[in-house]
Amino acid sequence: MESESKATFWNVDAQDFVPSGITDFTPKQEEHKKPEDKKKPYNKKQQHKKKKIHTDEKKHQNTKDPLSISIIGSNSSGKTTLAVTLSGSAHISHFNNCQIFTKDTKPRKYIFIDTAGSLESQILPISITDYSILAINVLEIREPHLKELGILLKNYLNGRLIVALTHVDQINWDHDLYNTSVIEVRRILDKCGVIDTLCVPIGGNINITQRISKDSAPWYSGKTLFQVLDTLEIPQKKIEKGVKVPIFAINGNSNDGYLGKVLSGNFTCNTKAMILPNNQRVDIVNIKDIKGGDIEKANAGEIVRITLKTPVEGRSLGLVLCEMLELSVVAKEFRAEVIFFNLEQNVVNPGFGFQIHLHSVIDDCTVVEIISVTDIETKAKVKTNNIRSDQKAMVVIQVNNSVCAENCSKGWDCLSKFSLVLGGKVVGVGKIVELHNRVEEVVSGMGF
């Protein structure tokens, strides 16, 4: 009996359940064990169950990481050519005059947003994407426009940028001319704080996914644009935080549902959610991925489509879907640090008005107080009521309508960073450093 017991306990299959590192299976160990400590006989059902769990974990680990990239630049820079060639397909949706393209690879799920030509319409795509590709026509490097873009990119993406120098085929892939263009672009961007930007030469649709031949450009031994994208790090996701999703109507029509970038957390159709700043509790009836396929859960970093049971009442811009457990702040006034540029002859003083762009908010605002002003070049800080171009100021801004926002210290850049527009031109970028917290008021107003 004793030998049979040993044979049953130490059979080959059962060794799968022995922790790694244990190699001494001598009978002496078994003699010291108490009867109640004996392992149960091997059960095939348990083994099958364990293998099934292992398979499920593997599936979870193989989930593709989403990476969203806005493609920005002027109308003649070749943005759409980049988007079409990178994705290999036509656009699948659009919002805010932008077209959305997708591309699935083994490790990643790319989302490309081809922006409209005006700088004003590129603010929202830049603010919600992980990286930007700045398309620059090598024949049309304009410093004022590039400076505006550089300051925007520094504010929102903090340098997460790749420059695609397009139309290089029109200079016959000349190495010296290309290098001159790279030096000029970097000089302008460096002044904006975007340092040592990676530049990739593009000619037509060559060197986007298909490498330029050595016959055409023997001097280039770098990567294609798509190979560069595959080396980008996925930004760290705020998985443990509450759900925050800036949303906007698909195709400009709420009947088509809403498109949203999941900034943090994850949610399902059962998540208790609220739309701010409208203070409206909502039921989520359907969640789809960017291509329109049904998904059970939306995760941080993804851009998803959301269908609500009832339409959002009131304002349609500046909406943020939040989990009831962690609401964002709703406020009309906040203190902010702003860099001003392109003011020309204008002087900003208390009472000066702008148009503010904060995630999908587009509203009028007023500078109601100037706390301090710092010259960007000399770093000298003074107390004055006048702000001119190329100065940084701490100001108090009042918005016409309440906005959903966060302090920049909380880490939700999309909800704390903004741009100021004057006469159709971006003249300032800033971040919110302090705002009046009305979370408690919102919750109490909903009966919680």
C-alpha positions in Angstrom: 0.0 0.0 0.0 2.8 2.4 0.9 4.5 1.9 -2.5 1.2 2.5 -4.3 0.6 5.7 -2.4 4.1 7.0 -3.4 3.6 6.1 -7.0 0.2 7.9 -7.1 1.6 11.1 -5.4 4.7 11.5 -7.4 3.4 10.6 -10.8 4.7 12.7 -13.7 1.5 14.6 -14.3 1.2 15.7 -10.7 4.6 17.4 -10.8 3.0 20.2 -12.8 1.5 21.3 -9.5 4.7 21.4 -7.5 6.2 24.9 -7.1 9.3 25.5 -9.1 12.6 25.1 -7.3 11.5 21.9 -5.4 13.6 19.0 -6.7 13.9 16.7 -3.7 11.0 14.3 -4.0 12.4 11.6 -1.6 10.0 9.6 0.6 11.5 11.0 3.8 9.7 14.3 3.3 6.4 12.5 3.1 7.1 10.6 6.4 7.3 13.8 8.4 4.0 15.2 7.1 0.8 15.0 9.2 -2.0 12.9 7.6 -4.1 16.0 7.1 -1.4 17.7 5.1 -1.3 15.1 2.4 -2.1 16.4 -1.0 -5.4 15.4 -2.6 -5.2 12.8 -5.4 -4.6 14.2 -8.9 -7.8 15.4 -10.5 -7.9 15.9 -14.3 -10.7 18.4 -14.1 -8.6 20.6 -11.9 -5.8 20.5 -14.5 -8.1 21.4 -17.3 -9.5 24.3 -15.2 -6.0 25.6 -14.6 -5.1 25.5 -18.3 -8.2 27.4 -19.1 -7.3 30.2 -16.7 -3.8 30.3 -18.2 -5.3 30.7 -21.7 -7.5 33.6 -20.5 -4.6 35.4 -19.0 -2.6 35.0 -22.2 -5.5 36.5 -24.2 -5.6 39.5 -21.8 -1.8 40.0 -22.2 -2.1 40.0 -26.0 -4.5 42.9 -26.0 -3.2 45.5 -28.5 -2.0 48.7 -27.1 -3.8 51.8 -28.6 -1.6 54.6 -29.9 -3.3 57.8 -31.1 -1.5 60.2 -33.4 -2.6 63.5 -34.8 -1.3 64.5 -38.2 -0.9 68.3 -38.3 0.4 71.0 -40.7 -0.7 73.4 -43.4 -3.0 72.5 -46.3 -0.1 71.8 -48.7 2.0 69.7 -46.4 0.8 66.3 -47.4 -1.1 65.4 -44.2 -3.8 63.3 -45.9 -1.2 61.4 -48.0 0.6 60.4 -44.7 -2.7 59.3 -43.1 -3.9 57.2 -46.1 -0.5 55.6 -46.6 0.1 54.9 -43.0 -3.3 53.3 -42.5 -3.5 51.6 -45.9 -7.2 52.4 -46.1 -9.8 55.1 -46.4 -11.0 57.1 -43.4 -13.7 55.4 -41.2 -15.2 58.5 -39.4 -14.7 62.2 -38.9 -15.3 64.9 -36.3 -14.5 68.6 -36.0 -13.4 68.7 -39.7 -10.9 65.9 -39.1 -10.8 62.4 -40.6 -10.0 59.3 -38.6 -7.9 56.4 -40.0 -6.9 53.2 -38.3 -4.2 50.5 -38.7 -3.8 47.3 -36.7 -0.3 45.7 -36.3 0.7 42.7 -34.2 1.6 44.7 -31.1 -0.5 47.9 -31.6 -3.7 49.5 -32.7 -3.0 52.8 -34.4 -5.5 55.7 -34.7 -4.5 58.5 -37.0 -6.4 61.8 -37.0 -5.9 63.8 -40.2 -6.5 67.4 -39.1 -7.9 70.3 -41.1 -5.5 73.0 -42.3 -6.3 75.8 -39.9 -4.3 75.9 -36.7 -7.4 76.6 -34.7 -9.0 73.3 -35.7 -5.9 71.3 -34.8 -6.0 72.2 -31.1 -8.5 69.5 -30.1 -6.8 66.6 -32.0 -3.4 67.6 -30.6 -4.9 67.7 -27.1 -6.4 64.2 -27.1 -3.7 62.2 -29.0 -0.6 60.6 -27.6 1.8 61.9 -30.3 1.7 64.2 -33.3 3.3 64.0 -36.7 4.0 67.5 -38.0 4.0 67.5 -41.8 6.1 70.3 -43.3 6.5 70.9 -47.0 10.3 71.2 -47.5 9.6 73.9 -50.0 7.4 76.0 -47.7 9.0 76.4 -44.3 7.3 79.4 -42.8 8.6 80.5 -39.4 5.5 82.3 -38.0 3.2 79.3 -38.7 5.8 76.8 -37.4 6.4 78.9 -34.3 2.6 78.7 -33.5 2.6 75.0 -34.0 5.8 74.6 -31.9 4.3 76.4 -28.9 1.1 74.4 -29.2 3.0 71.1 -29.3 5.2 72.1 -26.4 2.1 72.9 -24.3 0.1 69.8 -25.1 2.5 67.1 -26.0 5.7 68.2 -24.3 7.8 67.1 -27.3 6.0 63.9 -28.2 6.5 64.8 -31.9 7.9 63.5 -35.2 8.5 65.8 -38.1 7.8 64.5 -41.6 9.6 66.7 -44.1 7.5 66.1 -47.2 8.0 66.8 -50.9 11.7 65.9 -50.7 11.2 64.3 -54.1 10.7 67.8 -55.5 14.3 68.7 -54.5 15.4 65.4 -56.1 16.3 64.0 -52.6 19.2 66.4 -52.5 21.1 65.7 -49.3 22.4 69.2 -48.7 19.1 70.9 -49.3 17.4 68.4 -47.0 19.9 69.0 -44.3 19.4 72.8 -44.6 15.7 72.3 -44.1 16.2 70.1 -41.1 18.5 72.7 -39.5 15.9 75.5 -40.1 13.0 73.5 -38.7 15.0 72.5 -35.6 16.1 76.1 -35.1 12.5 77.3 -35.0 11.2 74.4 -32.9 14.1 74.7 -30.4 13.1 78.3 -29.7 9.7 77.0 -28.8 11.1 74.4 -26.4 10.7 71.4 -28.7 14.3 70.2 -28.7 16.1 67.7 -30.9 13.1 66.7 -33.0 13.3 63.6 -35.1 12.9 64.4 -38.8 12.0 61.8 -41.5 12.3 62.6 -45.2 9.2 61.9 -47.3 8.7 62.1 -51.1 5.2 61.5 -52.3 4.2 58.3 -50.6 7.8 57.0 -50.4 9.6 56.4 -47.1 6.3 56.3 -45.2 5.9 52.5 -45.3 8.1 51.8 -48.3 11.8 52.6 -47.9 13.4 55.1 -50.3 15.8 53.3 -52.6 19.6 53.7 -52.3 19.6 54.9 -55.9 17.4 57.9 -55.1 18.9 58.7 -51.7 22.2 56.9 -51.0 22.8 59.1 -48.0 19.7 58.0 -46.1 20.0 54.9 -43.9 17.3 55.7 -41.3 13.9 54.2 -40.7 10.7 54.7 -42.6 8.1 56.8 -40.9 6.1 53.7 -39.9 9.2 52.0 -38.5 9.7 55.1 -36.4 6.2 54.9 -35.1 6.7 51.3 -34.0 9.6 52.4 -31.8 7.5 55.0 -29.9 6.7 54.3 -26.2 3.1 53.9 -25.2 2.3 56.7 -22.7 1.6 55.5 -19.2 -2.1 55.0 -18.7 -4.1 56.1 -15.6 -5.8 52.8 -15.1 -6.4 53.1 -11.4 -8.1 56.6 -11.5 -11.7 57.3 -12.1 -13.2 57.4 -15.6 -12.8 60.7 -17.5 -13.8 60.8 -21.1 -14.1 64.1 -23.1 -16.8 63.4 -25.7 -18.1 65.0 -28.9 -20.8 64.2 -31.3 -19.8 61.9 -34.2 -20.1 63.7 -37.5 -21.5 66.7 -35.6 -24.7 64.8 -34.8 -25.5 63.4 -31.4 -27.9 60.9 -32.9 -24.9 59.1 -34.4 -23.5 58.8 -30.8 -20.4 60.2 -29.3 -16.7 59.8 -29.8 -14.5 60.0 -26.7 -10.9 59.6 -25.6 -10.6 57.6 -22.4 -8.2 59.6 -20.3 -8.3 57.3 -17.3 -10.0 54.3 -15.8 -12.2 51.8 -17.7 -15.9 51.5 -18.0 -18.7 49.3 -19.2 -22.4 49.8 -19.9 -23.0 49.2 -16.2 -20.8 52.1 -15.0 -22.6 54.8 -13.1 -21.7 57.9 -15.2 -22.4 61.6 -15.4 -22.0 64.2 -18.1 -20.3 67.4 -17.0 -20.7 70.4 -17.0 -24.4 69.6 -17.7 -24.7 67.7 -14.4 -26.7 65.0 -16.2 -26.7 61.4 -15.1 -26.6 59.1 -18.1 -27.0 55.4 -19.0 -24.5 53.9 -21.4 -26.3 51.5 -23.7 -23.5 50.6 -26.1 -19.7 50.9 -26.4 -17.9 50.3 -29.7 -14.3 50.5 -30.8 -13.2 53.2 -33.2 -14.1 50.9 -36.2 -17.6 50.3 -34.9 -17.2 46.8 -33.4 -19.0 46.1 -30.1 -16.7 45.9 -27.0 -17.6 45.1 -23.4 -15.2 47.5 -21.8 -13.4 50.7 -22.8 -9.9 51.1 -21.4 -7.7 54.0 -20.7 -5.9 55.3 -23.8 -8.6 54.1 -26.3 -10.8 56.3 -28.5 -14.3 54.7 -28.5 -17.8 55.3 -29.7 -20.5 55.7 -27.0 -24.3 55.5 -27.3 -26.3 57.0 -24.5 -29.9 56.0 -23.6 -31.1 59.6 -23.7 -29.5 62.5 -25.5 -27.4 65.0 -23.6 -29.5 68.1 -22.7 -28.2 71.6 -23.0 -24.7 72.4 -24.3 -23.1 70.1 -26.9 -19.5 71.3 -26.6 -17.1 70.7 -23.7 -18.8 67.5 -22.5 -16.9 65.1 -20.2 -18.2 61.7 -19.2 -17.1 61.0 -15.6 -17.5 58.1 -13.2 -19.7 59.1 -10.3 -17.0 58.0 -7.9 -14.5 60.6 -9.2 -16.1 63.7 -10.8 -14.1 66.5 -12.3 -14.4 70.1 -11.4 -17.0 72.4 -12.9 -16.1 76.1 -12.7 -16.4 79.4 -14.6 -13.2 81.0 -13.2 -9.7 79.8 -12.7 -6.1 80.9 -12.2 -3.8 80.0 -15.1 -0.2 80.3 -16.3 -0.3 81.6 -19.9 2.3 82.2 -22.6 1.3 84.9 -25.0 2.6 85.3 -28.6 1.4 86.7 -31.9 -0.3 89.6 -30.2 1.2 92.1 -32.7 0.1 95.5 -31.5 -2.4 94.2 -29.0 -1.8 94.7 -25.3 -3.6 92.4 -22.9 -5.0 94.0 -19.8 -7.8 93.2 -17.3 -11.1 93.0 -19.3 -9.4 91.8 -22.5 -11.4 89.0 -24.2 -10.4 85.9 -26.1 -11.9 82.7 -27.4 -10.8 79.7 -25.3 -10.2 76.2 -26.5 -10.2 73.6 -23.6 -10.6 70.0 -24.8 -13.8 70.3 -26.8 -14.8 73.6 -25.2 -15.0 76.6 -27.5 -16.2 79.7 -25.6 -15.6 83.3 -25.0 -13.5 84.3 -22.0 -12.1 87.3 -20.3 -8.8 88.0 -18.4 -10.2 89.5 -15.2 -6.9 89.9 -13.3 -3.2 89.9 -14.0 -1.2 88.6 -11.1 2.3 88.7 -12.5 4.2 88.9 -15.8 7.5 87.3 -16.8 9.5 88.1 -19.9 10.3 84.8 -21.6 13.8 85.7 -22.7 15.1 87.7 -19.7 13.0 85.7 -17.1 12.4 89.0 -15.2 9.1 89.0 -13.3 7.2 92.2 -12.8 3.8 93.3 -11.4 2.0 95.1 -14.2 -1.5 95.2 -15.7 -0.2 94.9 -19.3 0.9 91.8 -21.2 2.6 91.8 -24.6 3.8 89.1 -27.0 6.5 86.7 -25.8 5.6 87.1 -22.2 4.4 84.6 -19.7 1.8 85.7 -17.2 -0.2 84.4 -14.2 -3.7 85.5 -14.7 -7.3 84.9 -13.6 -9.6 83.9 -16.5 -13.4 83.9 -16.4 -15.3 81.8 -19.0 -18.8 82.8 -20.1 -20.2 79.3 -19.4 -19.1 76.7 -16.8 -16.4 74.3 -18.0 -15.3 70.9 -16.8 -11.7 71.0 -15.9 -8.8 69.9 -13.7 -5.8 71.4 -12.1 -2.6 70.7 -14.1 -1.1 69.1 -11.0 -3.6 66.2 -11.2 -2.1 65.0 -14.5 -5.1 65.2 -16.8 -3.4 67.4 -19.4 -6.4 67.3 -21.8 -8.6 68.8 -19.0 -6.1 71.4 -17.8 -4.3 72.8 -20.8 -5.9 75.3 -23.2 -5.3 77.8 -26.0 -6.5 81.3 -26.5 -7.6 82.5 -30.0 -7.9 86.1 -31.2 -9.1 87.0 -34.6 -8.8 83.4 -35.8 -5.1 83.1 -34.7 -3.8 81.3 -31.7 -2.2 83.9 -29.4 -1.7 82.1 -26.2 -1.4 78.7 -24.6 -1.8 77.9 -20.9 -2.5 75.5 -18.1 -4.9 75.8 -15.2 -3.2 75.9 -11.8 -6.1 76.6 -9.5 -9.9 76.6 -9.9 -12.9 76.8 -7.6 -13.9 73.2 -6.7 -17.6 72.6 -7.2 -17.5 68.8 -7.1 -19.3 68.7 -3.8 -22.0 71.0 -5.2 -22.5 68.8 -8.2 -22.8 65.7 -6.2 -25.2 67.2 -3.6 -27.3 68.6 -6.4 -27.8 65.1 -7.8 -29.0 63.8 -4.4 -25.8 61.9 -3.4 
